């Protein structure tokens, strides 16, 4: 019984740690490296709590964001002139604010 209680406490602590990694702030990803590192920086949380801005002509791939289903604030895609596809955003179903596309590639 004691080891079951200890295991339960460890599981709860791990869950709280994983939840704490989720972004709860306004975030700007302005390089490909920041897009790629999003999951390691914020965890694989499906909800970004706050505004999310992705901008920069050097960003070419959004696949590192494929786990995102919701941005609770505004979601901006700006100046992505070398982006050839929105693949990686296919699971995004909800934004709590504006969804703005500006200066994307043709």
Long-range contacts (C-beta under 8 A, 24 or more apart in sequence): 18-43, 19-45, 21-45, 22-47, 22-48, 22-49, 23-48, 23-49, 23-50, 23-52, 24-49, 24-50, 25-49, 25-50, 26-50, 26-51, 26-52, 26-53, 26-73, 27-51, 27-52, 27-53, 28-53, 28-54, 28-55, 29-53, 29-54, 29-55, 29-56, 29-59, 30-54, 30-55, 30-56, 30-59, 31-56, 31-58, 31-59, 32-56, 32-58, 32-59, 32-60, 32-61, 35-59, 35-61, 35-62, 35-64, 35-65, 36-61, 36-64, 37-64, 38-64, 38-65, 39-64, 39-67, 46-70, 46-91, 47-71, 47-72, 48-72, 48-73, 49-73, 51-75, 51-76, 51-97, 52-76, 53-78, 54-78, 54-80, 55-79, 55-80, 56-80, 57-81, 57-82, 58-82, 59-83, 60-84, 61-87, 61-88, 62-86, 62-87, 62-88, 62-89, 63-87, 63-88, 64-88, 65-89, 65-92, 66-90, 66-91, 67-91, 68-92, 69-93, 69-94, 70-94, 70-95, 70-96, 71-95, 71-96, 71-97, 72-96, 72-97, 73-97, 74-98, 74-99, 74-100, 75-99, 75-100, 76-100, 76-102, 77-101, 77-102, 77-104, 78-102, 78-103, 79-103, 80-104, 80-105, 81-105
